[in-house]
Amino acid sequence: MKIHGDWEITVIRQILVRSTAGIFNEEGTLAVFKETQEKAPTLLPWAGLTNAENWEMSGANSLQMIRGMRIWAFENNCVCLALVLSNSLKQKIHQQQTNGINDPRIAYFSKLKDACAWLSERGFPITEDEYPHRAFLERTRPNNS
């Protein structure tokens, strides 16, 4: 099947920065997971920053697969994950479907600057100005034509 979903992944120091957009199917989710495994700086403790403000949801199976991604990350030196989702409904659905509730290593934010501050407080300094995927966000914004 064809991959649905769009993403970019960049590593800044020990932070894997991932941006996602569109509607993901299982193939898209698996492709992101594969690239995450290839790029994650697993030799030392690392953190994840996922900016999903242009993410337009995923099917239930894709969301369930994210649990496996998290298990892999935490088993491979990941210390914490910050996720940016555009609204509280998407945050709630994502938390429930991916088992992200009540895990102190996972935090949800509606603003990138707040996610950056949270990661910085945990020893993974990053600023909003360092975010590398601004062109990606602009290109994938749902209102773009």
Secondary structure, DSSP 8 states (H G I E B T S, - for coil): -----EEEEEEETTEEEEEEEEEE-HHHHHHHHHHHHHH--TTS-EEEEEEEEEEEEE-HHHHHHHHHHHHHHHHTTEEEEEEE-SSHHHHHHHHHHHT-TT-TTEEEESSHHHHHHHHHHTT----GGG-S-HHHHHHH-TT--
